[in-house]
């Protein structure tokens, strides 16, 4: 197989040299009173993130997610908080559309640190694509998320990209409306600028 970045022969979809060159550029912003952590600038990894539309994209997302989750849990936050809290992860609209669910792949990698994934619990009633759409369009056309998970649990929410924050805001409100608490959110990459 060839590395999807440089085209050289590799046993993995991204060779070790290219993997090393993919830089973690952490950012954090607060939406609805909840910290949203992201790890890559969209412009740096856009070709890799766009692989989510193809079958092999699950392998690329797994690699990017593993690198980001290792950074997040090993370097960024104190692990004692996670051991004291019974925390569940949910992906935004993690239903299968064309081969696999990209948010479920990301969620699985972030749950390697002892958390429980709660798949299929935060679904969109409107199957909208926000890629390339304006903030006005996003606000006028919400995804209409509905939460069908257990109430009064502690959650963190996962998505692949955060741009304006409208989807994340809607997700936080929907989960907290049920009586559950959202501790933090993860977006693999930030496309805000």
N, C-alpha and C positions, 0 to 999 in steps of 0.2 A: 504494500500500500504506500501511498505518497502522503507526505505532510500537506495538509490543506493550506498552510501558510506559505511555505517556501518551495514545495513541490519535490523535495528530496525524498528518497526512499526511507521509510520509517515503519516500525512495528505498531506505532500509534497514530491516530489521526493528526496529532500535532507532535512534531519531533521534539526532543528534549531541548535543543537550542532555541527553537521558537517558543516553547513553553516558558523557558527562563526569561525570554525577552518580553513576554506579555506582563506588563506592569500592573500591580494592584495600585489603584489611585483612589483611596477611600474618601467618601464624602458622607456627610450626615446632614439631614434637615429634619425639621419637626413639622408634622402635619397632624391636626386634630389632637395635639398634645402628646403625640407618640413619635419617638425617634425612628427615622427611616435611614438605614445604612445601605450604601451602594459601594461597589468595589472597582468598577471599570468605567472609564469614560466611553460612552457609546461610539464616539468617533474613532477610538483606538481599536475597538473590537467589533465594529459593525458587520464586517464580512463574516465573522464567526457567529455572531448572534443571528444573522439572517439565515444561517444553516438550519434554524429551527423549522423552516418550511420544508425540509427534506428529511428523508429517512435517517441519513447519517448524522443529522443534527443532534440527536439524542446523545451521541458519543462526544460531540464537541461541547454541548452544554454540561455534560457530566464533568469533563475536564476543567472547564472554567469555574463551575460551581464548587468542585473539590478544592481548587486553589483558593477561592474566595472564602469558603467555610473554614479552611485551615487557618487562614489569616485572621478571620473574625474571632474564632474561639480560642486560638492559641496565643495570639498577640494582642488582641484588642480589649477583650473583656475578661474580668475575673471569673474563673470557672466555678467558684463557690456559689455564686448567685444561681447558676444553672442547676447545681446539685440540690439546692434547697427548694427549688420551685418545680412543681410538676407541670412541665411546659409541653404544649402540643403545637405542631406546625400545620398551617393550612396554606394551600396555594390558591391564588385567585384564578377562578374558572379553570380548574385543573382537569377538565374532561378531555377525552381523546378526540382530537380533530386531525385527521390525516396522520395515521401511524402511531402517534404517542402524544402524551401531554407534556409540553415543555416545562410548565411550572411544577409538575409532579417530579420530573427529573431533578430539578433544582432543589425541591423540597427534600427529596431522598438524601441528597448530599449534605444538606444542612442538618438533617436528623441523625447523622452518624455520631453525634456527640451525646447520645443518650436520650434524645427527645423522641416523642411519638408523632409520626405523621398522621394526619387526619384527612385522608384523601376524599375528594369529591364533595366537600362540605360547603364550599363558597362558590356558587355557580351564577353565571350571568343569564338573565332572561333574554337580553338582546345580544346577539352574536355580532358585535360591531368590531371593526378593525380601526384602531386609532392612528396607525402609522401614517405620518405625514399630515395629520389633521390639526386644525388650529385649536387653541384653548376654547374659543367660542363654540366650535363644533362639539368638543368633548363635553362642555357644560350643558349644551342643549340636547345632547344625546347620551345620557348616562347608560351604563351597562345594565342597570337595574339588578344589582347583585342581590342574591338571597342566601341566607345562612341557614343550613339545615343540620348543623352540628349540635353537640351537647352544650347545654347552657351552663353557666357558672364554672367554666374552665379557664385556664390561663393559656393564651395563644401567642404565637408570632405568625405574621403573614408574609408570604413569599410572592414575588412577581419577577418577571425577567427584566423589564425596563421601567424606569420611572422618568416621565417627561414633565408634565404639568402637575402631577400628583392627584388628579381628579379621581382616578380609579382607586388609588390607595386610600384616599379620603373616604370614598364611598364604602370601601371594604371595612375600614376601621369602624365607621358608624354602624354598619350592618351587624358586625360581630358584637360590638358593645351594646347595641340595642337589645340583644338576647340576654344580657346579664353577664356575659363573659368579659374577660379583661384582655386587652391587647398589650403585651409587654414591649414589643418592638416590631419593626417590619424590615424586610430585606428586599432590595431590588438588585439584581445582579449588576446592572449597569445604569448609569445616569445619563440621560439624553437631554437634560435641562437646557444646556447652552447650545 
